[in-house]
Amino acid sequence: MSTKAAIWDMDGTLIDGETTCPATLEAGLASLGHGPIPDLHKRTRSHCRGGSRVAARCHGLSLGFAGWSALKSELHATRAYDLAPVPGAFEVWSEVSSLGVAQAIASNADRVFADIKLRQIGLNRPGLATVSRTDVRSGNPNPETFLPATWPLGVDPADAVAIENSATCAPSTGAAGMRTFLRAAADKNVPVGATHVTTHSMILDNAPR
């Protein structure tokens, strides 16, 4: 593998927690005396930020953004036990590491949420380069999230591959100058220049050597 670094997206790529954000939002609503929102998971695509907007529209929440964020953080921590690695992801992570390829994580999640999730699955390790939405000015699909992940590794973005699971966010990695692997079940809306894979092991088969 001639690639010098692999930059991983977190939610849906490394961590299988698609139901965690909607569940956290509903728990937050319940604590404020509100009922569940129909189809919340489908309407938010598991994104807490989008879910917060939906909740505000449906229930007219008066709780400020800071208060709502603090409540979500507390509930997120209590629900971390629901999180697990995406099947096949850790095996590829370990194999890439054994090949001497540096790895980092770039997430569109808030730093508090990212740290909670990485700690739960055992990836919150000393020395691991991680970039969160809180650390940059603009999150995905802006390339700013992925570019800083290469800096601690001392690797040119052109020598790195990025692993994403979202066709919406994948253009950010291409704009950062990285070869992109879109790990998704369907090949719809695959960005130009990205390689569609249906399993993590296919990344090893298709990565530059």
N, C-alpha and C positions, 0 to 999 in steps of 0.2 A: 504494500500500500504506500504509494509515493505521497499521498496526502499528508500534510504536516499537522493538521488539526481538524477536529470534528466539533461543530457547534450545534448543540441540541436545543430545540424548543422544549419546554417542560410539559405543560398541560396537554394531554392527548397524545404526546409523542413519547415521553418518558413515564409520565404518571397518568394512570387511568382514574381520573376523578371527575368525570363528566357530570355525575349526579350530585357532587358535593356542593357546588355553588348554588344550584337551585334549592337544595335541601337547607343550606345555610340561610339563604334569603327567606325561605318560608318559616324557618325557626325564628328569624329576626322579626318577621311580620307578626308571628304568633305572640312573641314576647311584648309586642306593642298593642296587642288586642285585635289584630286583623286576621282574617281568614286566608286560606291559600288562594293563589291565582291560577286559574285553569291554564294548562299547557305552558307553564312557566319555563320548563326545561326546553321545550321546542322553540319558544319565542325568544329565548336569550342565547341559545346555542351554548349553554353552560358558562357564559361570561358573566361574572358578578357585576361588572360595571353596567352592562346592558340590563341585567336583572334589576339593578337599583333604579334605573330609569323607568322600567315597566312598573315596578312597585310604587314609585312616586306617582305615576299617572293613574294607576288603578285605585290607590287608596289615599292620594293626596297627602302623603307623609309630610309632617311638619318638622320632623327631626332633621337637623342640619347635616351637611355632608360629613363633617368631622365626627359628629355623634354616631351617624349611621356606620361610618367606616370603623369606628372603635367597637361598635356592637358586632359587626361582621367578623372582625378580627378575633374577638373573644369566642364567638360561636364556631369559627373556622378551626380554632385550636381544639375545641372539644369534639369536633367531628373528624379530626385528622386520622383516627383509627380506621376510617372507611377507605382510605387511600391505599393504592397498590400500584406496582409498576405495570406498565402496558406489557402484555405478554410478548416475550421475545426481546424486549428492549434491553434488559440488563445483560442478557447473554451477548448481545452485540456490543454493548458498552465495555464489557470485560474483554472481549476479543480485540476490540480496537485498542484498548489500553495495553494489552499484551503485545501488540505490534509496535508499541512505542509512539503512538500517535497521541498528541495532547488533546484534551477534551475540555469543553466549557459548556455552560448552560446560559441561554438567553431567554428570558421569560417576559411576557407581557403582563404578568401578575405583579401586584404590589409587593414590595420587599418583605413586608411582614408575612404575607401569605406564602410567598416563595420559600422563605426560610422554614416555615411550619411544615410545608409539604416535603421539602427536601430532607428535613430531619426525620420525618415519619418513615420515609422509604430508605433511609440510610445513606443519602448522598450529600448531607450537609457536612462535608469534610474539610479540615484545614487545608488551605492551599488550592481548593477548587475554585476556579474563576466562574463567577456567576454575575449576570446582569439582570436587573429587574426593571419594571416600568418606572419605578420610583427613581432609578439612577440616571434616567435620561430625560431629555426635553420632550421628545416625541416617541411614542411607542409604535408598535406595528400598525400599519405596514411600512412605516418609515424605517430605513436601514439602520437608524441610530441604535437600536437595541442590539443588533448582532455585531456591528463593527467593534464596539468596546470589548466584546468578549474575546477578541483576538489579541488585544493589546498586552494583557499579562502573559500571554503565551509567546509573545515575540514572533508572531506568524503573520505573514502578509495574507490578507483576505483571499487573494487569488490562489493561495496554497491550502485553503480550508474548504471543507464541505459543510453545508448546513442541512439539518434534518428537521423538517416541519411536517405538521399534519393538517395544516389549514391552507387551502388554495387562496384564501384572502390574504394571509400573512406571508405566504411564500415569496411574493415579489420583493419583499423587503430584503431577503437574503441574496437574491439575484442582484438587486441594486447595490448591495454591499460588496459585490464582486466575487461572491462565493458560488461554487457549484451547489445546486440545491437538489435535495431528494425530498419529494413530497410523498410521505407515507400515508396513503389513504386507500380505502376500499374501492372507491370508484375513480375513474380517470377523467372525471368532468372538471373543466376549468383549470386544467394544469397549466401554469404559467409558461410562457415561452422560455426555453432554456432549462427548465426544471425536468428532472427525471422522476417519473411516477413509479413507485414501488408499493406493493401490497403487503410486504412483510419486512421486518427489520433486517433479516438475513440477506435480502436482495441488495441492501446498501453495500455490504461487503463485496458482493458479486459485481457490482457496477462502479465502485469507487476507483479512481485512477490509481494505477499501480506502477 
